[in-house]
Amino acid sequence: MSELDLPPAPEALPHPVVDNHCHLDIGRGGEPWDPTEAIAAAATVGVTRIVQIGCDLPGARWAVTAAADHPGLVAGVALHPNEAPRIFETGGRAALEAAWDEIEQLAGAHDKVRAVGETGLDAFRTGEDGRAVQVESFRRHIDLAKRLDKTLVIHDRDTHDDVLEVLDSEGVPERWVMHCFSGDADFARACLDRGAHLSFAGTVTFKNAEPLREALRLAPLDRVLVETDAPFLTPTPYRGRTNASYLIPVTLQVMATERGEDLGELCAAIDANTERAFGGTW
């Protein structure tokens, strides 16, 4: 990994945790990282398991294969909220239906595919022209998660109210995770009331993220998760450099401080929470 601007490894955690959202398939300057290498680097600091998320068809295929081959990984598969409109625009309805069909096949391909996601809504990169397809894709993924008893992993960018509206109309599955939670305390309460686990990424360390930290402080201990979204969202003080699962301790130190909790107790709770959220051990 020397060709990337990778931060130094932090001090190891006092209890193992799971990085519940990572993109190893694009983690090396757009090229896949060797899962064996990534898992080993993370394990040295106490991050012993990783949820690998595939956001398009090549990524979903890669995630399923990697999870099947590596004990430290499970997979999530979906069409990202920005991917479904792209497929529709370039290939039309037939291409989009074929893509949804393949995601369903991949979601049921192996017991280590634990999640349908990341799905959801994104008003930042997809404009109004693609919104109807985005909403339809979100609904399809919710239905798939419920039919296959998979965890639903939601991407939400600038669409808090719309996400809740779709969830309320479709009904939430038994397990669902708000990936890279980005809302304030009020939105956190709304998600928690609907049974969500809230997953916090490196953004919680950013200087301008006080509303997010307020949401973190109010979340019950049994609903809190941690993630990298690597190679994105690298925590302070390493913003602008490549993120990786081994940097989870940087985010967790801030989370423990903000919540006024012992780091080891927070880690133990998050480890147990992640198993519940993603359907058991692996």
N, C-alpha and C positions, 0 to 999 in steps of 0.2 A: 504493500500500500504506500510505498515511499514516494510514488509519483504524485500523490495528492497532498494537499495542505492539511494534514491531519493533526489535530491538537494532541498534546501528551495525554497519557492515560491518567485518570484521577485515582485517588485513594479508593481501595476496594470497599464495597458495602459490607455492613455487618450481617446482612441476611440476603439470600438470593432474591432476585426479582426477575420479572419478564418484561422485555421490550415488546409491547403489544401492537406495535405498528412500525414496520420497517420495509424498505424497498431495496433489498439486496440486488435485485435484477438491474437497477440503474445506479448502484452505489459507487461505482468506480469511474467517475468522469463520464457517466452514461453507459458504461459497460458493467456487466455483472461482477460482483465480488464472489470469490469462492466461499460458499457457505461454511465450509470447514474452518477456513481462516477467520471469517467474521465471528463465528460462534466461539472459537478459541480466544480471540481477542476480548470479546465481551465477558467470557467466563472468568478471565483473570481479575475482573473487578466486581464479580458477583452477579453479572447479568447472564443467567444460565440458559435462558430460553428466549426465542424470538418468534413473533408472528409475522410471517412474510406475506405482504399484500400485493396481489397482482391487479393492475388497474386497466389493462387492455387484454386482448386475446393472447398476444405473445407473453405478456407478463403473467397472466393467469396460468398458462401452460407451464411456464418456468416455475412458478410458485408451487404447483402441485407436484412436479417432479422433484424439486428441492426438498419439500416437506417429506415426501415418501422416502428419500434417500438419507435424510439427516435427522437423528433423534431429537436434536435441539430445536427443530422447527415445526410449526404448523402453518397452514396457509389460509388466506382469504382470497376469494376471487370475485370479480365484478367488472362491469364497465364503469369507469370513473364518470362522474356527472358531466365532464367535458368531453369524454370519449364517445358517448352515445350520440350526441348531436353531430360530432365529426363524422362518424360512420354513416349516419343518415344523409348528411350533406354530400358525401363522396360516393356512396353506394346505393342510396335510396332505402326504401322500406324492406326490400328483400335482404339486403346486406345486414340491416339492423336486426331483423328477425333471426337470421342465421347466427349472428353474434350472440343474441340472448340465448338461443338454443345451445350453443357451445358452452356458454357460462353455466347453464344448468347442468350439462353433462359433466363439466369439470367440478362443479360443486358437489356432485355425488360420486366422484371418481375414487375417492379414498377417504378413510375415516380420519385422516389427519388434515383434511380440509374442514376447518372448524367454522369458517365465517363466510358470509356473503357480504362483500364490501371491498373497497370502499365505494359506496353508492351515496346518493343524496342530491343536493342542489348546490349550484355555484353561480352566483350572479356577477362574479368578477371577470371570468374568462369567457363565459357564454352569454351572449346577448339575448334580446327578446325573441329573435328569430328561432333560436334553438331551445327556448324554454319549454315548450309543450313536449318535445321529445325528451328533454331532461326529466320532467315530471313523470312522464309515462315510464321511463326507464327506472326511476326510483320506485314507482309502484310495483313494477315487475320484480324488482329485487326484494322488496318487502315480502311479496307473496312467496317468492322462492325460499327466502329464509324461513318463513313459517312452515311451508310444505316439507322442507328437508330438515327442519329442526336445527338450523344453523344460527349462529350469532350474527346479528345485523350490525355492520360497521358503517357509520354515517359520516360523510363529508358534508360540512356546512360552511359555506363562505358567503357572507353577506345575505343570508337567507333564513334567519332564525324563525321568523313567523311562518314562512312558507313551509319549512321543514315540519314544524309542529302541525300545521294544517293537514299536510299529507299523512303524517303519522296518525293523527286523530281520525282521518277518514278511512284509512286502511286497517288500523289497529296494529299495535306494536307486537312483535314476536316476544317470546318468553325472555330472551336475552338480547340486549342491544347496547351498543357502545357509541357514545358521541366522541368520535376521533378528533384529536387535537382541539379540544373544547376551546371555543373562542368567544364565548358570551360573557355577560355580566352575571351578577347574583340573581337577578330576576329570571333570566333565561335558564340559569342552573336549576333553580327551584322548579321551573316548568318541566325540564327534562327529568329531574329526579322524581317528580310527582308521577311521571309516566314510566318509571322503572329503569331509567338509564344508569349505566356506569359512565362516569365522566373521566376521559383520558386527557392528561395534561402533558404537553410537550415542552420543548425548550422555550417557547413563547412566554411561559410563566416567569422566566428569568429576565425578560426584557424590561427596560426602564419604564416604558410607557404602558405597561400591562397591569396597572393597579386594579381595574375592574375585573380582570381575569383572576388576579390573586384573591380578590374578595370572594369570587365564586369558589375558588379552591378552599378558602377558610371555612365556608359554610357547608361544603359537601360532607356528608357522613363518612366516617372512616371506611365503612364497608362498601362504598361506591366509588372510591378513588382508584384510578389506574395511572400508569406512566408509560410514555412512549418517546421515540425519537422522531418518527417520520423521516428517518435518515434516507438519503443524504441531505435532507432539508432541515430547516429550523434549528440550527446549531445553537446551543445555549450560550448565554453570556458567561465568560468573557471571550468566547471563541466565534462570535457571529461573523459570517463571511467565510468561514472555513468549512471543510467537509464534515458533516455529522456522521456518526456511527453509533452502534448499540453500546459500545464501551463507554460512551459519554453520559449514559443514563445517571450515574452518580452525581454529576454536576447539577442536573435538574432536581434530583431527589434531595440534595442538600438544601436547596432553596425551598422546596416544598415543605420539608420538615420544619425549617425555621419559620416559614409563614404560618404554618398550622400550630406551632408551639408544641410539636411532638418529638419524641425520641426517634432518631433516624432508624434504629433497628426495629422498633415497633411499627413504624410506618412501612418499612420494607416488608416485614412479615405480613402485614395486612394487605398490601398491594399484591404480594405473591398469591395469597389465598383468594383475593378478589378476582385476579386474572384467571385463575383456574375456574372459578364459578362463571365468570363472564364468557369464557370460551369453551365451556362444556366439559371440564375435567382435566385430568393430568395428561401429560405426554412425555 
